[in-house]
Amino acid sequence: MKGRCNVLERIQSDRLNQPDILELLSYSVFPSSGAMGKAVALYKDQAEFELYGYKEGEVYIGIIGFQMDHAGNLAIHHLAVDPEYRQMGYGRGQILEILALKKPVTLTAETDEDAVEFYRNIGFSISSLGELYPGTERFRCVYEAEPEIE
């Protein structure tokens, strides 16, 4: 990551339709009709789903959206970094920030072949879910968080 200060901040529902947020969210949804609308509705209408923006200076360069249950299991539903900022550690940075902020017991994500190595490289265990969609193998990624020492 560059030497600038990066900030993770919650995206409130009234800001979900901002073009920069929508563009980042579009990088993390399946390219089908209605997928973007469903993703926006998820964070707008369901309080248990949270969307955070990752900023460098005043510019959003990434987003992470998730749901955390009462047992401390955090499921990542959307994770994206602007193409100009990829391969610089910002995806990993967002996950580290969420780990520090939410202190989950486990993090899980479902992804495809394009992103599975990202999760493997930052310590997630990977298992194949098979072809959930024709011609596309999906993977379950699980990270067991270290318990805090008091």
MIBA-770463 format. One line per field, with one value per residue (C-alpha): residue number from 1; residue in one letter; z, x, y. Coordinates in Angstrom, 2 decimals. Each point is the difference from the previous one (the first is absolute). Example, Ala and Ser with C-alpha at 12.3 -4.5 7.8 and 13.67 -1.06 7.14 Angstrom:
2
n: 1/2
res: a/s
w: 7.80/-0.66
u: 12.30/1.37
v: -4.50/3.44
//
This chain:
150
n: 1/2/3/4/5/6/7/8/9/10/11/12/13/14/15/16/17/18/19/20/21/22/23/24/25/26/27/28/29/30/31/32/33/34/35/36/37/38/39/40/41/42/43/44/45/46/47/48/49/50/51/52/53/54/55/56/57/58/59/60/61/62/63/64/65/66/67/68/69/70/71/72/73/74/75/76/77/78/79/80/81/82/83/84/85/86/87/88/89/90/91/92/93/94/95/96/97/98/99/100/101/102/103/104/105/106/107/108/109/110/111/112/113/114/115/116/117/118/119/120/121/122/123/124/125/126/127/128/129/130/131/132/133/134/135/136/137/138/139/140/141/142/143/144/145/146/147/148/149/150
res: m/k/g/r/c/n/v/l/e/r/i/q/s/d/r/l/n/q/p/d/i/l/e/l/l/s/y/s/v/f/p/s/s/g/a/m/g/k/a/v/a/l/y/k/d/q/a/e/f/e/l/y/g/y/k/e/g/e/v/y/i/g/i/i/g/f/q/m/d/h/a/g/n/l/a/i/h/h/l/a/v/d/p/e/y/r/q/m/g/y/g/r/g/q/i/l/e/i/l/a/l/k/k/p/v/t/l/t/a/e/t/d/e/d/a/v/e/f/y/r/n/i/g/f/s/i/s/s/l/g/e/l/y/p/g/t/e/r/f/r/c/v/y/e/a/e/p/e/i/e
w: 0.00/-0.73/2.85/0.41/2.82/-0.93/1.70/0.19/0.55/0.02/-3.05/1.17/-1.99/-1.38/-1.69/-1.65/-3.33/-0.35/-3.32/1.61/2.47/-2.73/-2.23/2.74/0.91/-3.67/0.06/2.59/-1.37/-2.58/-3.35/-0.40/-0.21/3.42/1.92/0.73/1.14/2.34/1.44/0.66/1.53/2.31/1.65/-0.20/1.40/2.34/3.09/0.61/-3.29/0.16/-2.82/0.62/-2.37/0.02/-0.71/-0.97/0.74/-1.12/-2.69/0.51/-1.35/1.37/1.68/2.32/0.79/2.55/2.52/3.52/2.14/3.81/0.29/-1.61/-3.45/-2.67/-3.58/-2.67/-2.79/-2.02/-0.21/-2.74/-0.73/-2.81/-2.87/0.20/3.59/-0.28/0.90/2.59/3.16/0.27/-0.06/2.80/1.78/0.00/1.49/2.69/0.86/0.31/2.18/2.32/-0.01/0.34/1.69/-1.60/0.93/-3.67/-3.36/-2.97/-3.65/-3.12/-3.15/-3.46/-1.58/-0.74/3.69/1.86/0.00/1.66/2.95/0.10/0.04/3.06/2.08/-0.80/-0.27/-3.35/-0.94/-3.31/-0.13/-3.53/-2.93/1.68/-3.28/-3.40/-0.93/3.13/2.95/3.32/3.15/3.70/1.76/3.81/2.35/3.67/1.89/2.84/3.39/1.79/2.96/2.98
u: 0.00/1.23/1.17/-3.32/-2.48/-2.74/-3.37/-2.79/-3.41/-3.54/-2.06/-3.39/-3.08/-0.51/3.44/-0.49/-1.03/3.10/1.74/3.37/-1.58/-2.12/3.04/1.99/-2.95/-0.39/3.47/-1.21/-3.37/-0.82/-0.55/-3.68/-3.11/-1.22/3.17/0.93/-3.51/-0.02/3.38/-1.03/-3.31/1.86/1.91/-2.86/-2.79/1.63/1.70/2.11/1.85/2.74/1.94/3.27/2.01/3.79/1.42/3.40/-0.14/-3.49/-0.41/-1.77/2.29/-1.78/-3.08/-0.72/-3.52/-0.85/-2.42/1.04/-2.06/-0.32/2.57/2.66/0.04/0.54/-1.03/1.54/-2.53/1.79/3.68/1.44/2.89/0.11/2.03/2.56/0.80/0.09/3.09/0.96/-1.34/-3.30/-2.20/2.06/-0.06/-3.80/-0.15/2.55/-2.01/-3.23/1.80/1.13/-3.36/-2.43/2.19/-1.73/0.65/0.02/-0.15/-1.51/-0.36/-1.22/1.91/0.98/3.26/1.02/0.20/0.67/3.79/-0.46/-1.73/2.49/2.95/-1.30/-0.57/-3.50/-0.65/-1.56/-2.48/-1.76/-3.77/-0.06/-1.79/-2.82/-0.52/0.54/3.68/1.04/1.63/-0.66/2.10/-0.67/2.73/0.28/2.29/0.13/0.85/2.49/-1.66/0.99/2.31/-1.05
v: 0.00/3.47/2.22/1.76/-0.41/-2.46/0.18/-2.55/1.60/-1.30/0.92/1.25/-0.98/3.53/-0.23/-3.40/1.53/2.19/-0.78/-0.81/-2.45/-1.62/-0.41/-1.73/-2.23/-0.95/-1.59/-2.50/-1.12/-2.64/1.76/-0.82/2.10/0.95/-0.93/3.62/0.86/-3.00/0.95/3.60/-1.13/-2.38/2.86/2.46/-2.17/-2.52/1.42/-3.12/0.57/2.64/1.65/1.82/2.14/0.05/3.44/1.28/3.69/1.05/-2.67/-3.32/-2.71/-3.08/-1.39/-2.91/-1.16/-2.65/-1.46/-1.03/-2.34/-0.02/-2.81/2.19/-1.57/2.64/-0.83/2.21/0.58/2.66/0.95/2.18/2.32/2.55/-1.53/2.85/-0.99/-3.80/-2.04/2.65/-1.66/1.87/-3.11/-1.52/3.37/0.05/-3.49/0.93/3.13/-2.01/-2.58/2.79/1.80/-2.90/-2.64/-2.99/-3.64/-1.01/1.73/-1.79/0.87/-1.77/0.79/-1.20/-1.11/3.60/0.98/-3.25/0.54/3.39/-1.66/-2.91/2.43/1.86/-3.11/-1.24/-3.76/-0.87/-2.72/-0.53/0.31/-1.42/1.60/1.89/1.85/-1.66/0.13/1.91/-1.76/1.71/-0.14/0.43/1.97/-0.11/1.90/-0.91/3.18/-0.09/0.42/3.20/-0.44/2.06
//
